[in-house]
Amino acid sequence: MELGRFSLSLTIAGIVTLVAASTLIWLLLYAPVALAGAVDQGDITVVAQALGTALLKTVAALIRYL
């Protein structure tokens, strides 16, 4: 059973990928101008900043909820 050794790391990688994809979809829906400008200019810092802000707001909302 070689797959058992990799199951935890594959699960973590899957969760990280899911969070990143969900955040990018959220950005496409709620900040399309910023995302389009970043793609047009080839500047990834705007996208990274928007992703960080969205994740920070999500974590803050979860902490407030709990």
C-alpha positions in Angstrom: 0.0 0.0 0.0 2.2 2.8 -1.3 -0.7 5.2 -1.6 -1.2 5.3 2.2 2.0 7.2 2.6 0.9 10.0 0.3 -2.7 10.4 1.3 -2.1 13.2 3.8 0.0 15.3 1.5 -2.4 14.7 -1.4 -5.3 15.8 0.8 -3.5 19.0 1.9 -2.5 19.8 -1.7 -6.1 19.2 -2.8 -7.5 21.6 -0.1 -5.0 24.3 -0.9 -5.8 24.0 -4.6 -9.6 24.1 -3.8 -9.1 27.3 -1.8 -7.0 29.0 -4.4 -9.4 28.1 -7.2 -12.4 29.3 -5.2 -10.8 32.6 -4.4 -9.9 33.1 -8.0 -13.5 32.5 -9.1 -14.7 34.9 -6.4 -12.3 37.5 -7.8 -13.6 37.0 -11.3 -17.1 37.6 -10.0 -16.5 40.5 -7.6 -13.4 42.3 -8.8 -13.3 41.7 -12.6 -11.8 45.1 -13.4 -8.8 44.6 -11.1 -8.3 41.1 -12.5 -8.6 42.1 -16.1 -6.2 45.0 -15.6 -3.7 42.6 -14.0 -3.9 40.2 -16.8 -3.7 43.0 -19.4 -0.5 44.4 -17.8 1.0 41.1 -16.9 1.3 42.2 -13.3 0.7 39.4 -10.9 1.1 41.5 -7.7 -2.5 42.9 -8.1 -3.9 39.4 -8.2 -1.7 38.3 -5.3 -2.8 41.3 -3.2 -6.5 40.7 -4.0 -6.1 37.0 -3.1 -4.4 37.8 0.2 -7.1 40.4 1.1 -9.9 38.0 0.2 -8.3 35.2 2.3 -7.7 37.5 5.2 -11.3 38.7 5.2 -12.5 35.1 5.1 -10.3 34.1 8.0 -11.4 37.2 10.0 -15.1 36.4 9.3 -14.6 32.8 10.4 -12.9 33.9 13.7 -15.7 36.3 14.4 -18.2 33.6 13.7 -16.6 31.2 16.1 
